[in-house]
Amino acid sequence: DRITLNCSKSSQYLSALLMIAPVLPQGLTITVADGCLVSRPYVNLTLAVMRAFGIEVYDENFVYKVPGGQNYQAGDYLVEVDATQASYFWAAAAIVKGAVLVRDISLNTSQGDIIFVELLAEMGCEVNPRAEGLEVSCYGRLKPFAADLSQTPDIVPTLAVVAAFADGESVLQNVENLRYKECDRLEAVIDGLTVMGIEARFENNNLYIKGGQPKGGTIRTYNDHRIAMSFAVGGLGVSGQVIENPQ
């Protein structure tokens, strides 16, 4: 009924155990080893959904306590628009110099990946909250940025591609856990950017991208949907971009 879990590479193991815990006879107490938890916003989403379906769960400073013998209760639940999925369309606005409105999402979402639009604003885009959703527009040159992305790894490939179009070097900090996704996303991103003629390197847990004038190329997807989608968006800003194995 107790476990200590290493969450330094992924939060998904923790979310999985949390969802199982209520139906165990004795429940489960999960301690995050060394207080090191990447992608914590996704764990917070897991807890919110569990509570919405009638589950008691307690978050006490990297110790998660779930009483046993509980039952999930059926009910209506409105699933938010996926901020990660929305990021590709906002990125398109930044790269092609236009405006994109994503409906039914706001800056008040509990999803951590909403930081994507905040970073686009730092790069020179305009973020416009509207009654029907959230619009990003961009009509000028993009500025480089630096940000800690340890809690929002899924938007790193997309931000990396946008950074390729910026004037100067961007620093995507604390992204080592990208090695443990559907592929080694650090290798895949650096490979793709190199194909596009952009200098990228990984040092001291940070990804450095020297933006400039990207060119089109043939992009290996590494069997990873986020690599395919990110570099497809990059292809909107160059000619001749080819995505291998698009399926």
ZADO-1210 file (C-alpha; in nm, 4 decimals, padded with zeros to 6 digits):
<atoms>
<atom x="00.0000" y="00.0000" z="00.0000" code="ASP" pos="1"/>
<atom x="00.3058" y="00.2260" z="-00.0217" code="ARG" pos="2"/>
<atom x="00.5484" y="00.2971" z="-00.3009" code="ILE" pos="3"/>
<atom x="00.8284" y="00.5401" z="-00.3782" code="THR" pos="4"/>
<atom x="00.8389" y="00.6315" z="-00.7450" code="LEU" pos="5"/>
<atom x="01.1119" y="00.7881" z="-00.9570" code="ASN" pos="6"/>
<atom x="00.9393" y="01.0600" z="-01.1604" code="CYS" pos="7"/>
<atom x="01.2483" y="01.2352" z="-01.2956" code="SER" pos="8"/>
<atom x="01.1877" y="01.1138" z="-01.6529" code="LYS" pos="9"/>
<atom x="00.8100" y="01.0998" z="-01.6870" code="SER" pos="10"/>
<atom x="00.4927" y="01.1761" z="-01.4938" code="SER" pos="11"/>
<atom x="00.2907" y="00.9114" z="-01.6774" code="GLN" pos="12"/>
<atom x="00.3805" y="00.6291" z="-01.4382" code="TYR" pos="13"/>
<atom x="00.2540" y="00.8381" z="-01.1477" code="LEU" pos="14"/>
<atom x="-00.0732" y="00.9220" z="-01.3250" code="SER" pos="15"/>
<atom x="-00.1293" y="00.5548" z="-01.4053" code="ALA" pos="16"/>
<atom x="-00.0819" y="00.4452" z="-01.0448" code="LEU" pos="17"/>
<atom x="-00.2987" y="00.7286" z="-00.9164" code="LEU" pos="18"/>
<atom x="-00.5898" y="00.6180" z="-01.1356" code="MET" pos="19"/>
<atom x="-00.5563" y="00.2583" z="-01.0158" code="ILE" pos="20"/>
<atom x="-00.5141" y="00.3449" z="-00.6477" code="ALA" pos="21"/>
<atom x="-00.8784" y="00.4194" z="-00.5463" code="PRO" pos="22"/>
<atom x="-00.9999" y="00.0686" z="-00.6307" code="VAL" pos="23"/>
<atom x="-00.7245" y="-00.1078" z="-00.4361" code="LEU" pos="24"/>
<atom x="-00.8560" y="-00.2487" z="-00.1072" code="PRO" pos="25"/>
<atom x="-00.6033" y="-00.0569" z="00.1040" code="GLN" pos="26"/>
<atom x="-00.5523" y="00.2359" z="-00.1285" code="GLY" pos="27"/>
<atom x="-00.2044" y="00.3641" z="-00.2062" code="LEU" pos="28"/>
<atom x="00.0407" y="00.6217" z="-00.0798" code="THR" pos="29"/>
<atom x="00.2886" y="00.7308" z="-00.3468" code="ILE" pos="30"/>
<atom x="00.6004" y="00.9262" z="-00.2562" code="THR" pos="31"/>
<atom x="00.7853" y="01.0999" z="-00.5365" code="VAL" pos="32"/>
<atom x="01.1535" y="01.0169" z="-00.4968" code="ALA" pos="33"/>
<atom x="01.3720" y="01.3167" z="-00.4105" code="ASP" pos="34"/>
<atom x="01.0792" y="01.5519" z="-00.4749" code="GLY" pos="35"/>
<atom x="01.1698" y="01.5412" z="-00.8436" code="CYS" pos="36"/>
<atom x="00.8602" y="01.5443" z="-01.0642" code="LEU" pos="37"/>
<atom x="00.8672" y="01.6459" z="-01.4284" code="VAL" pos="38"/>
<atom x="00.5495" y="01.7446" z="-01.6134" code="SER" pos="39"/>
<atom x="00.3645" y="01.8157" z="-01.2888" code="ARG" pos="40"/>
<atom x="00.0780" y="02.0005" z="-01.4638" code="PRO" pos="41"/>
<atom x="-00.0281" y="01.6687" z="-01.6178" code="TYR" pos="42"/>
<atom x="-00.0451" y="01.5083" z="-01.2730" code="VAL" pos="43"/>
<atom x="-00.2595" y="01.7986" z="-01.1555" code="ASN" pos="44"/>
<atom x="-00.4949" y="01.7310" z="-01.4476" code="LEU" pos="45"/>
<atom x="-00.5111" y="01.3640" z="-01.3481" code="THR" pos="46"/>
<atom x="-00.6079" y="01.4608" z="-00.9920" code="LEU" pos="47"/>
<atom x="-00.8720" y="01.7060" z="-01.1155" code="ALA" pos="48"/>
<atom x="-01.0382" y="01.4443" z="-01.3352" code="VAL" pos="49"/>
<atom x="-01.0303" y="01.1818" z="-01.0586" code="MET" pos="50"/>
<atom x="-01.1992" y="01.4258" z="-00.8204" code="ARG" pos="51"/>
<atom x="-01.4574" y="01.5115" z="-01.0857" code="ALA" pos="52"/>
<atom x="-01.5565" y="01.1445" z="-01.0850" code="PHE" pos="53"/>
<atom x="-01.5967" y="01.1278" z="-00.7075" code="GLY" pos="54"/>
<atom x="-01.2524" y="01.0154" z="-00.5912" code="ILE" pos="55"/>
<atom x="-01.0794" y="01.1414" z="-00.2787" code="GLU" pos="56"/>
<atom x="-00.7081" y="01.1991" z="-00.3309" code="VAL" pos="57"/>
<atom x="-00.4651" y="01.4089" z="-00.1294" code="TYR" pos="58"/>
<atom x="-00.1566" y="01.5875" z="-00.2599" code="ASP" pos="59"/>
<atom x="00.0831" y="01.6616" z="00.0264" code="GLU" pos="60"/>
<atom x="00.4099" y="01.8034" z="-00.1068" code="ASN" pos="61"/>
<atom x="00.5145" y="01.5195" z="-00.3388" code="PHE" pos="62"/>
<atom x="00.3286" y="01.2565" z="-00.1348" code="VAL" pos="63"/>
<atom x="00.0009" y="01.1424" z="-00.2910" code="TYR" pos="64"/>
<atom x="-00.2451" y="00.9633" z="-00.0611" code="LYS" pos="65"/>
<atom x="-00.5408" y="00.7798" z="-00.2106" code="VAL" pos="66"/>
<atom x="-00.7828" y="00.5976" z="00.0256" code="PRO" pos="67"/>
<atom x="-00.8810" y="00.2507" z="-00.0931" code="GLY" pos="68"/>
<atom x="-01.2158" y="00.0879" z="-00.1587" code="GLY" pos="69"/>
<atom x="-01.3518" y="00.3809" z="-00.3576" code="GLN" pos="70"/>
<atom x="-01.5679" y="00.3707" z="-00.6686" code="ASN" pos="71"/>
<atom x="-01.5534" y="00.6017" z="-00.9671" code="TYR" pos="72"/>
<atom x="-01.8927" y="00.7698" z="-01.0121" code="GLN" pos="73"/>
<atom x="-02.0417" y="00.8165" z="-01.3581" code="ALA" pos="74"/>
<atom x="-02.1359" y="01.1652" z="-01.4704" code="GLY" pos="75"/>
<atom x="-02.1034" y="01.4314" z="-01.7362" code="ASP" pos="76"/>
<atom x="-01.7590" y="01.5773" z="-01.7940" code="TYR" pos="77"/>
<atom x="-01.6570" y="01.8412" z="-02.0465" code="LEU" pos="78"/>
<atom x="-01.3081" y="01.7704" z="-02.1790" code="VAL" pos="79"/>
<atom x="-01.1094" y="02.0882" z="-02.2414" code="GLU" pos="80"/>
<atom x="-00.9602" y="02.1670" z="-02.5780" code="VAL" pos="81"/>
<atom x="-00.6080" y="02.0201" z="-02.5845" code="ASP" pos="82"/>
<atom x="-00.3584" y="02.3048" z="-02.5431" code="ALA" pos="83"/>
<atom x="-00.0774" y="02.0870" z="-02.6776" code="THR" pos="84"/>
<atom x="-00.2684" y="02.0153" z="-02.9973" code="GLN" pos="85"/>
<atom x="-00.3592" y="02.3830" z="-03.0260" code="ALA" pos="86"/>
<atom x="00.0091" y="02.4759" z="-03.0147" code="SER" pos="87"/>
<atom x="00.0670" y="02.3591" z="-03.3735" code="TYR" pos="88"/>
<atom x="-00.1930" y="02.6026" z="-03.5059" code="PHE" pos="89"/>
<atom x="-00.0641" y="02.8932" z="-03.2961" code="TRP" pos="90"/>
<atom x="00.2855" y="02.8073" z="-03.4176" code="ALA" pos="91"/>
<atom x="00.1593" y="02.8300" z="-03.7751" code="ALA" pos="92"/>
<atom x="00.0474" y="03.1875" z="-03.7115" code="ALA" pos="93"/>
<atom x="00.3969" y="03.2770" z="-03.5885" code="ALA" pos="94"/>
<atom x="00.5760" y="03.1095" z="-03.8785" code="ILE" pos="95"/>
<atom x="00.3613" y="03.2218" z="-04.1732" code="VAL" pos="96"/>
<atom x="00.2785" y="03.5683" z="-04.0306" code="LYS" pos="97"/>
<atom x="-00.0950" y="03.5535" z="-03.9832" code="GLY" pos="98"/>
<atom x="-00.3623" y="03.4999" z="-03.7202" code="ALA" pos="99"/>
<atom x="-00.5107" y="03.1770" z="-03.5859" code="VAL" pos="100"/>
<atom x="-00.8031" y="03.1502" z="-03.3450" code="LEU" pos="101"/>
<atom x="-00.8418" y="02.8272" z="-03.1469" code="VAL" pos="102"/>
<atom x="-01.1922" y="02.7975" z="-03.0111" code="ARG" pos="103"/>
<atom x="-01.3030" y="02.6957" z="-02.6606" code="ASP" pos="104"/>
<atom x="-00.9768" y="02.7544" z="-02.4758" code="ILE" pos="105"/>
<atom x="-00.8545" y="03.0420" z="-02.2598" code="SER" pos="106"/>
<atom x="-00.5507" y="03.1576" z="-02.0666" code="LEU" pos="107"/>
<atom x="-00.7271" y="03.0353" z="-01.7505" code="ASN" pos="108"/>
<atom x="-00.6944" y="02.6685" z="-01.8442" code="THR" pos="109"/>
<atom x="-00.5209" y="02.4424" z="-01.5937" code="SER" pos="110"/>
<atom x="-00.3158" y="02.2868" z="-01.8722" code="GLN" pos="111"/>
<atom x="00.0523" y="02.3665" z="-01.8370" code="GLY" pos="112"/>
<atom x="00.1095" y="02.3812" z="-02.2125" code="ASP" pos="113"/>
<atom x="-00.0803" y="02.7107" z="-02.2328" code="ILE" pos="114"/>
<atom x="00.2618" y="02.8616" z="-02.1583" code="ILE" pos="115"/>
<atom x="00.3167" y="02.8166" z="-02.5326" code="PHE" pos="116"/>
<atom x="00.1228" y="03.1341" z="-02.6142" code="VAL" pos="117"/>
<atom x="00.3030" y="03.3255" z="-02.3390" code="GLU" pos="118"/>
<atom x="00.6342" y="03.2338" z="-02.5006" code="LEU" pos="119"/>
<atom x="00.5039" y="03.3337" z="-02.8429" code="LEU" pos="120"/>
<atom x="00.4204" y="03.6719" z="-02.6899" code="ALA" pos="121"/>
<atom x="00.7812" y="03.7005" z="-02.5703" code="GLU" pos="122"/>
<atom x="00.8901" y="03.6259" z="-02.9262" code="MET" pos="123"/>
<atom x="00.6874" y="03.9170" z="-03.0598" code="GLY" pos="124"/>
<atom x="00.3455" y="03.7667" z="-03.1318" code="CYS" pos="125"/>
<atom x="00.0210" y="03.9156" z="-03.0067" code="GLU" pos="126"/>
<atom x="-00.2072" y="03.7015" z="-02.7899" code="VAL" pos="127"/>
<atom x="-00.5716" y="03.8038" z="-02.8014" code="ASN" pos="128"/>
<atom x="-00.8206" y="03.6405" z="-02.5624" code="PRO" pos="129"/>
<atom x="-01.1642" y="03.6424" z="-02.7250" code="ARG" pos="130"/>
<atom x="-01.5068" y="03.5298" z="-02.6113" code="ALA" pos="131"/>
<atom x="-01.4936" y="03.2300" z="-02.8446" code="GLU" pos="132"/>
<atom x="-01.1332" y="03.1292" z="-02.7822" code="GLY" pos="133"/>
<atom x="-00.7709" y="03.2388" z="-02.7944" code="LEU" pos="134"/>
<atom x="-00.6149" y="03.4070" z="-03.0971" code="GLU" pos="135"/>
<atom x="-00.2460" y="03.4415" z="-03.1773" code="VAL" pos="136"/>
<atom x="-00.1311" y="03.6819" z="-03.4475" code="SER" pos="137"/>
<atom x="00.2161" y="03.7648" z="-03.5726" code="CYS" pos="138"/>
<atom x="00.3293" y="03.9989" z="-03.8479" code="TYR" pos="139"/>
<atom x="00.6891" y="04.0877" z="-03.7601" code="GLY" pos="140"/>
<atom x="01.0216" y="03.9171" z="-03.7064" code="ARG" pos="141"/>
<atom x="01.0433" y="03.6691" z="-03.4216" code="LEU" pos="142"/>
<atom x="01.2749" y="03.7289" z="-03.1271" code="LYS" pos="143"/>
<atom x="01.4646" y="03.4474" z="-02.9529" code="PRO" pos="144"/>
<atom x="01.3613" y="03.3371" z="-02.6056" code="PHE" pos="145"/>
<atom x="01.4851" y="03.1428" z="-02.3029" code="ALA" pos="146"/>
<atom x="01.2537" y="02.9375" z="-02.0819" code="ALA" pos="147"/>
<atom x="01.2486" y="02.6447" z="-01.8396" code="ASP" pos="148"/>
<atom x="01.0388" y="02.3743" z="-02.0104" code="LEU" pos="149"/>
<atom x="01.0874" y="02.0869" z="-01.7672" code="SER" pos="150"/>
<atom x="00.7165" y="02.0897" z="-01.6802" code="GLN" pos="151"/>
<atom x="00.5890" y="02.1174" z="-02.0390" code="THR" pos="152"/>
<atom x="00.7967" y="01.8798" z="-02.2547" code="PRO" pos="153"/>
<atom x="00.5317" y="01.8110" z="-02.5192" code="ASP" pos="154"/>
<atom x="00.5563" y="02.1621" z="-02.6642" code="ILE" pos="155"/>
<atom x="00.9363" y="02.1556" z="-02.6908" code="VAL" pos="156"/>
<atom x="00.9545" y="02.0190" z="-03.0494" code="PRO" pos="157"/>
<atom x="00.7053" y="02.2810" z="-03.1668" code="THR" pos="158"/>
<atom x="00.8865" y="02.5637" z="-02.9891" code="LEU" pos="159"/>
<atom x="01.2142" y="02.4390" z="-03.1334" code="ALA" pos="160"/>
<atom x="01.0779" y="02.4680" z="-03.4863" code="VAL" pos="161"/>
<atom x="00.9399" y="02.8166" z="-03.4202" code="VAL" pos="162"/>
<atom x="01.2789" y="02.9148" z="-03.2730" code="ALA" pos="163"/>
<atom x="01.4386" y="02.8205" z="-03.6052" code="ALA" pos="164"/>
<atom x="01.2621" y="03.1218" z="-03.7578" code="PHE" pos="165"/>
<atom x="01.3730" y="03.3666" z="-03.4849" code="ALA" pos="166"/>
<atom x="01.6559" y="03.6204" z="-03.5107" code="ASP" pos="167"/>
<atom x="01.9119" y="03.4871" z="-03.2645" code="GLY" pos="168"/>
<atom x="01.9745" y="03.2003" z="-03.0254" code="GLU" pos="169"/>
<atom x="01.6925" y="03.0560" z="-02.8161" code="SER" pos="170"/>
<atom x="01.7568" y="02.8434" z="-02.5074" code="VAL" pos="171"/>
<atom x="01.5084" y="02.5689" z="-02.4179" code="LEU" pos="172"/>
<atom x="01.6103" y="02.4867" z="-02.0633" code="GLN" pos="173"/>
<atom x="01.5896" y="02.1626" z="-01.8621" code="ASN" pos="174"/>
<atom x="01.4672" y="01.9411" z="-02.1453" code="VAL" pos="175"/>
<atom x="01.6735" y="01.6257" z="-02.0888" code="GLU" pos="176"/>
<atom x="01.3582" y="01.4224" z="-02.0215" code="ASN" pos="177"/>
<atom x="01.2708" y="01.4519" z="-02.3911" code="LEU" pos="178"/>
<atom x="01.4981" y="01.1537" z="-02.4418" code="ARG" pos="179"/>
<atom x="01.2341" y="00.9297" z="-02.2835" code="TYR" pos="180"/>
<atom x="00.9288" y="00.9975" z="-02.4983" code="LYS" pos="181"/>
<atom x="00.7964" y="00.8099" z="-02.8032" code="GLU" pos="182"/>
<atom x="01.1485" y="00.8557" z="-02.9346" code="CYS" pos="183"/>
<atom x="01.4583" y="01.0431" z="-02.8276" code="ASP" pos="184"/>
<atom x="01.3033" y="01.3769" z="-02.9137" code="ARG" pos="185"/>
<atom x="01.6254" y="01.5672" z="-02.8520" code="LEU" pos="186"/>
<atom x="01.8003" y="01.3652" z="-03.1207" code="GLU" pos="187"/>
<atom x="01.4989" y="01.3919" z="-03.3517" code="ALA" pos="188"/>
<atom x="01.4640" y="01.7701" z="-03.3113" code="VAL" pos="189"/>
<atom x="01.8347" y="01.8379" z="-03.3592" code="ILE" pos="190"/>
<atom x="01.8385" y="01.6092" z="-03.6645" code="ASP" pos="191"/>
<atom x="01.5380" y="01.7842" z="-03.8194" code="GLY" pos="192"/>
<atom x="01.6696" y="02.1334" z="-03.7527" code="LEU" pos="193"/>
<atom x="02.0070" y="02.0383" z="-03.8978" code="THR" pos="194"/>
<atom x="01.8326" y="01.9205" z="-04.2139" code="VAL" pos="195"/>
<atom x="01.6655" y="02.2634" z="-04.2283" code="MET" pos="196"/>
<atom x="02.0054" y="02.4324" z="-04.2068" code="GLY" pos="197"/>
<atom x="01.9651" y="02.5467" z="-03.8465" code="ILE" pos="198"/>
<atom x="02.2376" y="02.5069" z="-03.5854" code="GLU" pos="199"/>
<atom x="02.1129" y="02.3209" z="-03.2763" code="ALA" pos="200"/>
<atom x="02.2971" y="02.1574" z="-02.9896" code="ARG" pos="201"/>
<atom x="02.2235" y="02.0042" z="-02.6484" code="PHE" pos="202"/>
<atom x="02.4499" y="02.1034" z="-02.3593" code="GLU" pos="203"/>
<atom x="02.4071" y="02.0995" z="-01.9805" code="ASN" pos="204"/>
<atom x="02.0405" y="01.9961" z="-01.9998" code="ASN" pos="205"/>
<atom x="01.9589" y="02.2834" z="-02.2367" code="ASN" pos="206"/>
<atom x="01.8747" y="02.2876" z="-02.6069" code="LEU" pos="207"/>
<atom x="02.0345" y="02.5789" z="-02.7932" code="TYR" pos="208"/>
<atom x="01.8858" y="02.6807" z="-03.1289" code="ILE" pos="209"/>
<atom x="02.0420" y="02.9495" z="-03.3461" code="LYS" pos="210"/>
<atom x="01.7588" y="03.0791" z="-03.5604" code="GLY" pos="211"/>
<atom x="01.7941" y="03.2342" z="-03.9014" code="GLY" pos="212"/>
<atom x="01.6798" y="03.1399" z="-04.2489" code="GLN" pos="213"/>
<atom x="01.5554" y="02.7788" z="-04.2458" code="PRO" pos="214"/>
<atom x="01.5341" y="02.5806" z="-04.5668" code="LYS" pos="215"/>
<atom x="01.3187" y="02.2851" z="-04.6619" code="GLY" pos="216"/>
<atom x="01.4444" y="01.9288" z="-04.6356" code="GLY" pos="217"/>
<atom x="01.3468" y="01.5679" z="-04.5839" code="THR" pos="218"/>
<atom x="01.2554" y="01.5141" z="-04.2185" code="ILE" pos="219"/>
<atom x="01.2804" y="01.1793" z="-04.0423" code="ARG" pos="220"/>
<atom x="00.9871" y="01.1358" z="-03.8043" code="THR" pos="221"/>
<atom x="01.1402" y="00.8679" z="-03.5784" code="TYR" pos="222"/>
<atom x="00.7905" y="00.7103" z="-03.5640" code="ASN" pos="223"/>
<atom x="00.6832" y="01.0018" z="-03.3406" code="ASP" pos="224"/>
<atom x="00.3684" y="01.2026" z="-03.4096" code="HIS" pos="225"/>
<atom x="00.4964" y="01.5197" z="-03.2441" code="ARG" pos="226"/>
<atom x="00.8081" y="01.5258" z="-03.4602" code="ILE" pos="227"/>
<atom x="00.5965" y="01.4828" z="-03.7735" code="ALA" pos="228"/>
<atom x="00.3515" y="01.7570" z="-03.6709" code="MET" pos="229"/>
<atom x="00.6130" y="02.0084" z="-03.5550" code="SER" pos="230"/>
<atom x="00.8213" y="01.9892" z="-03.8704" code="PHE" pos="231"/>
<atom x="00.5090" y="01.9874" z="-04.0874" code="ALA" pos="232"/>
<atom x="00.4246" y="02.3272" z="-03.9370" code="VAL" pos="233"/>
<atom x="00.7827" y="02.4336" z="-04.0089" code="GLY" pos="234"/>
<atom x="00.7203" y="02.3350" z="-04.3685" code="GLY" pos="235"/>
<atom x="00.4610" y="02.6122" z="-04.3957" code="LEU" pos="236"/>
<atom x="00.7429" y="02.8663" z="-04.3757" code="GLY" pos="237"/>
<atom x="00.9830" y="02.7096" z="-04.6272" code="VAL" pos="238"/>
<atom x="00.9594" y="02.5384" z="-04.9625" code="SER" pos="239"/>
<atom x="01.0385" y="02.1741" z="-05.0276" code="GLY" pos="240"/>
<atom x="00.9753" y="02.0296" z="-04.6819" code="GLN" pos="241"/>
<atom x="00.9063" y="01.6536" z="-04.6935" code="VAL" pos="242"/>
<atom x="00.7871" y="01.4510" z="-04.3945" code="ILE" pos="243"/>
<atom x="00.8970" y="01.0878" z="-04.4156" code="GLU" pos="244"/>
<atom x="00.6582" y="00.8206" z="-04.2861" code="ASN" pos="245"/>
<atom x="00.3770" y="01.0739" z="-04.2280" code="PRO" pos="246"/>
<atom x="00.1351" y="00.8064" z="-04.1109" code="GLN" pos="247"/>
</atoms>
